[in-house]
Amino acid sequence: MNLFKVIGQAIQFLTEGASEIFSPDRDEYPKTGVQPYEGDPLSERVESTK
């Protein structure tokens, strides 16, 4: 009887993990859209000081 309980718990563990992986996202990030880049690219190569 104990063996069946362990097997049942293992199957439940695996199915809960699979359902978490394949379920739709539940992220609640704000819908901000595309943000423009306002920075300027580096015009000169910066040499590292050793």
C-alpha positions as CSV (number, residue, x, y, z in Angstrom):
1,M,0.0,0.0,0.0
2,N,2.9,2.4,0.8
3,L,4.3,1.8,-2.7
4,F,1.1,2.9,-4.3
5,K,1.1,6.1,-2.2
6,V,4.7,7.0,-3.2
7,I,3.9,6.3,-6.9
8,G,0.8,8.5,-6.7
9,Q,2.7,11.3,-5.1
10,A,5.4,11.1,-7.7
11,I,2.9,11.2,-10.5
12,Q,1.1,14.2,-8.9
13,F,4.5,16.0,-8.5
14,L,5.3,15.5,-12.2
15,T,1.9,16.5,-13.5
16,E,1.8,19.6,-11.4
17,G,5.2,20.6,-12.8
18,A,4.2,19.9,-16.4
19,S,1.0,21.9,-15.9
20,E,3.0,24.8,-14.5
21,I,5.4,24.7,-17.5
22,F,2.7,24.5,-20.2
23,S,0.1,26.8,-18.6
24,P,-0.4,30.4,-20.0
25,D,1.6,33.2,-18.5
26,R,0.2,34.9,-15.4
27,D,2.6,37.8,-15.5
28,E,1.0,41.1,-14.6
29,Y,3.4,43.5,-16.2
30,P,2.1,47.0,-17.2
31,K,1.5,47.3,-20.9
32,T,4.0,50.1,-21.7
33,G,4.7,49.3,-25.3
34,V,8.0,50.0,-27.1
35,Q,10.2,52.4,-25.4
36,P,12.4,54.7,-27.6
37,Y,16.1,54.7,-27.1
38,E,17.3,58.2,-26.2
39,G,21.0,57.5,-25.7
40,D,23.8,58.4,-28.0
41,P,26.2,55.8,-29.2
42,L,29.8,56.0,-28.1
43,S,31.7,57.9,-30.8
44,E,35.2,57.0,-29.8
45,R,36.7,53.7,-28.7
46,V,37.5,53.8,-25.0
47,E,40.9,52.3,-24.1
48,S,41.0,50.5,-20.8
49,T,43.7,51.8,-18.4
50,K,46.0,49.1,-17.1
